[in-house]
Amino acid sequence: MTIENFSAANADPDLLSELVSKPTCTVRYEPLKTSLEFDYAVNISTLGSLITLQSVSRHGFLARAEMGTTDRLELHFIEEGYYHSETSHQNVAGGAGQAFLLRNVDEHRIVCRPGTRQTCVAIPVERCARLFAMDVDDPCAELMRFSSVADFHSGALKSLHGMTSLLGAVDSGEHPLADAPLGAALLEEAFLSVFVEAWPKLSGRDASQKPSPHYVRKAVDWIEAHAAEKIRLEDIAAAAGVSVRSVQAGFKEQYGLSPIAYILKTRLRHVHRDLLSAEPEVSIAEIARRWGFLHMGDFAMRYRKLFGRTPSQTRHGTLDRF
């Protein structure tokens, strides 16, 4: 049973990026806005196969993390504030009292609002797979049925969140279970069991999507890199190395969207990110134009349909529950 701890608190984003990248993943921090200070305190604990990261930031930050692997899940419990994470597969966020689940994490872009305190637990997929019932033929497909966002105010998820305090507990730099390997192993197993049993599940075909075909992932990566430009279906197909018809069929099968609709959703996500992080003097219209939206009425309607709020509500911090 491996038990390790690492703590850092710094007002220098470059130094903190270097320190945190060593025990976890490659990560790059920067202030939320150039006019704001930067501060971030983090404690990282490893207990068996679980890595727990407890963090708090008074001023908020932007970050880009590269995991180097997609064989783990991330559970994020937002205790205070607001935290938004965008990966190549998901775009999820949570406010105080909410938890969200990231799957197939390779890299993700993070917006952490001022005053945010959260706990993240990284879980190897294969550890969860062992705990599914014997009649579950495909554990990875079963994990795709897990809801992306849940409340943890009560019930079993409240207990699951309580366990994160034990997973990340530190006393004078040493985990309290460092000399109790059996207790540590039981805590690890209990956390995983409660997670697999109690985390909310979705039903239906869309909740258990198959992994993206290689050419769809290539198309998505190309769209992300060129989202601010004029994009033709022929360009996407050429980047993916398949026909236009294959691209259309692949996006419909994987996302239930046409490539054009996926591009629109991607651009709206970029607008959402910029609204959270841009300087106050940068107008909403300027941000919208940056991502190809020239008609403000149509843009506002599409934005509200996707995010459940107006662009101005996002800009001024009016956060509805996801």
C-alpha positions in Angstrom: 0.0 0.0 0.0 1.6 3.2 -1.2 0.9 6.4 0.8 2.6 9.7 -0.1 1.9 13.4 0.3 2.9 16.6 -1.4 1.9 20.1 -0.5 2.6 23.5 -2.2 1.3 27.0 -1.9 2.7 29.7 -4.1 2.0 33.1 -5.7 4.3 32.3 -8.6 2.4 30.4 -11.4 5.6 29.3 -13.1 7.1 27.8 -10.0 3.8 26.2 -8.9 3.4 24.7 -12.4 6.9 23.1 -12.0 6.2 21.8 -8.5 2.8 20.3 -9.2 3.8 18.7 -12.5 6.3 16.5 -10.8 4.0 14.3 -8.7 0.8 14.3 -10.9 0.9 15.5 -14.5 2.2 18.2 -16.7 0.2 21.3 -15.8 0.5 25.0 -16.6 -1.1 27.7 -14.4 -1.7 31.3 -15.1 -3.8 34.1 -13.4 -7.5 34.3 -14.3 -6.9 37.8 -15.5 -3.7 39.8 -16.0 -5.0 42.4 -13.5 -5.5 39.8 -10.8 -3.0 38.3 -8.4 -2.3 34.6 -8.4 -2.4 32.3 -5.4 -3.0 28.5 -5.2 -2.6 26.1 -2.4 -2.7 22.4 -3.1 -2.2 19.2 -1.2 -1.7 15.9 -3.2 -2.0 12.6 -1.4 -1.5 9.1 -2.9 -3.2 6.3 -1.1 -2.9 3.0 -3.0 -4.2 3.5 -6.5 -6.1 6.8 -5.6 -4.6 10.3 -6.0 -6.4 13.0 -4.1 -5.8 16.7 -4.8 -7.2 19.2 -2.4 -6.9 22.8 -3.5 -8.0 26.4 -2.8 -7.5 29.7 -4.7 -8.6 33.1 -3.5 -8.1 34.8 -6.9 -8.9 31.9 -9.3 -6.7 30.7 -12.2 -6.6 29.2 -15.7 -4.7 26.0 -16.3 -4.0 23.4 -18.9 -3.2 19.9 -17.7 -1.8 17.0 -19.8 -2.3 13.6 -18.3 -0.3 11.4 -20.7 -2.9 8.7 -20.2 -6.6 8.1 -20.6 -7.0 5.1 -18.3 -8.3 7.0 -15.3 -11.3 8.9 -14.1 -11.4 12.2 -12.2 -14.0 13.0 -9.6 -14.2 16.7 -8.7 -16.1 17.8 -5.6 -16.7 21.6 -5.6 -16.9 22.7 -2.0 -16.9 26.5 -2.7 -16.9 28.6 -5.8 -17.1 27.4 -9.4 -14.9 25.2 -11.5 -15.1 24.5 -15.2 -13.2 21.8 -17.1 -13.1 21.2 -20.8 -11.5 18.0 -22.2 -11.5 16.6 -25.8 -14.6 14.5 -24.8 -16.4 16.6 -22.2 -17.3 20.1 -21.2 -18.5 20.1 -17.6 -18.7 22.5 -14.7 -19.9 22.7 -11.1 -20.7 25.1 -8.4 -20.6 24.7 -4.6 -22.2 21.4 -3.6 -21.8 19.8 -7.0 -19.5 17.1 -8.2 -18.5 16.2 -11.7 -17.0 13.2 -13.3 -14.4 13.3 -16.1 -13.8 10.2 -18.2 -11.0 9.4 -20.8 -9.0 12.3 -19.5 -6.0 13.0 -21.6 -5.7 16.8 -21.3 -8.1 19.4 -20.0 -8.4 23.2 -19.8 -9.6 24.6 -16.5 -11.2 27.8 -15.4 -11.3 28.1 -11.6 -13.2 31.1 -10.3 -12.0 33.2 -7.3 -12.7 31.7 -4.0 -12.9 28.1 -5.3 -12.1 25.2 -3.0 -12.3 21.7 -4.4 -11.2 18.1 -4.0 -10.3 15.9 -6.9 -9.8 12.1 -6.8 -8.1 10.4 -9.7 -9.2 6.7 -10.1 -7.7 4.1 -12.4 -10.4 2.7 -14.7 -9.3 -0.9 -14.1 -9.8 -0.5 -10.3 -13.5 0.4 -10.9 -13.9 -2.3 -13.6 -13.2 -5.0 -11.0 -16.1 -3.9 -8.8 -18.9 -4.2 -11.3 -21.4 -7.1 -11.1 -20.5 -10.3 -12.9 -23.3 -9.7 -15.4 -21.8 -6.5 -16.7 -20.2 -7.6 -19.9 -18.3 -4.3 -20.7 -17.2 -2.3 -17.6 -15.8 0.6 -19.8 -19.2 0.9 -21.5 -20.9 0.8 -18.1 -18.7 3.7 -16.9 -20.0 5.7 -19.9 -23.5 5.5 -18.2 -22.3 7.4 -15.2 -23.7 10.9 -15.1 -21.3 13.8 -15.6 -22.7 16.0 -12.8 -24.3 15.2 -9.5 -25.1 16.9 -6.2 -23.3 15.7 -3.1 -25.4 17.4 -0.4 -27.0 14.2 1.0 -27.2 10.4 0.9 -24.4 8.2 -0.3 -22.6 10.9 -2.3 -22.3 13.0 0.9 -20.6 10.0 2.4 -18.4 9.6 -0.6 -17.3 13.3 -0.3 -16.6 12.7 3.4 -14.2 9.9 2.5 -12.2 12.3 0.3 -11.2 14.2 3.5 -9.8 10.9 4.9 -8.0 10.1 1.6 -6.3 13.5 1.6 -5.8 13.8 5.3 -2.3 15.1 6.3 -0.8 15.5 9.8 2.5 17.2 9.9 3.3 16.2 6.4 2.5 12.5 6.9 -0.8 10.7 6.1 -2.4 9.4 9.4 -2.8 6.0 7.8 0.9 5.7 6.8 1.5 3.2 9.6 -1.8 1.4 9.1 -1.7 -0.3 5.7 -4.7 -2.5 6.3 -6.8 0.6 7.3 -5.6 2.4 4.1 -6.5 -0.6 1.9 -10.0 -0.8 3.5 -10.5 3.0 3.0 -9.5 2.7 -0.7 -11.8 -0.2 -1.3 -14.7 1.4 0.5 -14.3 4.6 -1.5 -14.3 2.7 -4.8 -17.3 0.5 -3.8 -19.4 3.5 -2.8 -18.5 5.3 -6.0 -19.4 2.4 -8.3 -22.7 1.7 -6.4 -23.9 5.2 -5.6 -22.9 7.5 -8.4 -25.9 8.4 -10.5 -26.4 6.5 -13.8 -27.9 7.5 -17.1 -29.9 5.2 -19.3 -30.3 4.8 -23.0 -28.0 4.7 -26.0 -26.6 8.1 -25.7 -25.3 7.5 -22.2 -23.2 4.6 -23.3 -21.4 5.9 -26.3 -18.7 3.8 -27.9 -15.2 5.2 -27.9 -14.6 7.6 -30.7 -13.1 6.1 -33.9 -9.6 7.3 -34.7 -10.7 9.4 -37.7 -13.4 11.2 -35.6 -10.8 12.0 -32.9 -8.5 13.4 -35.6 -11.4 15.5 -37.0 -12.2 16.8 -33.5 -8.6 17.8 -32.8 -8.5 19.6 -36.1 -11.7 21.5 -35.4 -10.4 22.5 -32.0 -7.2 23.9 -33.6 -9.1 25.8 -36.3 -12.3 26.8 -34.5 -11.8 30.5 -35.1 -11.4 30.0 -38.8 -13.8 29.4 -41.7 -14.1 25.6 -41.8 -15.3 23.5 -44.8 -16.4 19.9 -44.5 -13.7 19.0 -47.2 -11.0 20.4 -44.9 -12.2 18.3 -41.9 -12.3 15.2 -44.1 -8.8 15.8 -45.5 -7.4 16.3 -41.9 -9.1 13.0 -40.8 -8.0 11.1 -43.9 -11.6 9.9 -44.8 -14.4 11.0 -47.1 -16.9 13.8 -46.3 -19.6 11.2 -46.0 -17.6 9.2 -43.5 -17.0 12.3 -41.4 -20.8 13.1 -41.4 -21.7 9.5 -40.4 -19.0 9.4 -37.7 -20.1 12.6 -36.0 -23.8 11.5 -36.2 -22.9 8.2 -34.6 -20.6 9.5 -32.0 -22.2 12.8 -31.0 -25.7 12.8 -32.5 -24.6 16.0 -34.3 -23.6 17.0 -37.8 -20.0 18.2 -38.1 -21.4 21.7 -38.6 -23.4 21.5 -35.4 -20.4 20.2 -33.6 -18.3 23.2 -34.8 -21.0 25.6 -33.6 -21.0 23.9 -30.2 -17.2 24.1 -30.0 -17.2 27.8 -30.8 -19.9 28.4 -28.2 -17.7 26.6 -25.6 -14.8 28.8 -26.6 -17.0 31.9 -26.1 -18.1 30.6 -22.7 -14.4 30.1 -21.6 -13.5 33.6 -22.8 -16.4 35.2 -21.1 -15.2 33.7 -17.8 -11.6 34.8 -18.3 -11.5 37.9 -20.5 -10.7 41.4 -19.2 -13.7 43.6 -18.4 -13.0 46.0 -21.2 -13.4 43.2 -23.8 -17.0 43.3 -24.9 -19.3 40.3 -25.3 -19.7 41.2 -29.0 -16.0 41.3 -29.5 -15.6 37.8 -27.9 -18.5 36.5 -30.0 -16.9 37.9 -33.2 -13.6 36.3 -32.3 -15.3 32.9 -32.7 -17.3 33.7 -35.8 -20.6 34.9 -34.4 -21.6 38.0 -36.3 -25.3 38.2 -35.5 -25.7 38.9 -31.8 -29.4 37.9 -31.5 -28.8 34.5 -33.0 -25.6 34.1 -31.0 -27.3 34.9 -27.7 -30.2 32.5 -28.4 -27.8 29.7 -29.2 -25.6 30.4 -26.2 -28.5 30.4 -23.8 -29.9 27.1 -25.2 -26.5 25.4 -24.6 -25.5 26.9 -21.2 -28.9 27.8 -19.7 -27.9 31.4 -19.1 -27.3 34.5 -21.2 -23.8 35.7 -22.1 -24.1 38.7 -19.8 -25.1 36.4 -16.9 -22.0 34.4 -17.4 -19.9 37.5 -17.7 -21.2 38.9 -14.5 -21.0 35.7 -12.5 -24.7 34.7 -12.4 -24.1 31.0 -12.1 -27.1 28.7 -12.6 -26.8 25.1 -11.5 -25.6 22.7 -14.2 
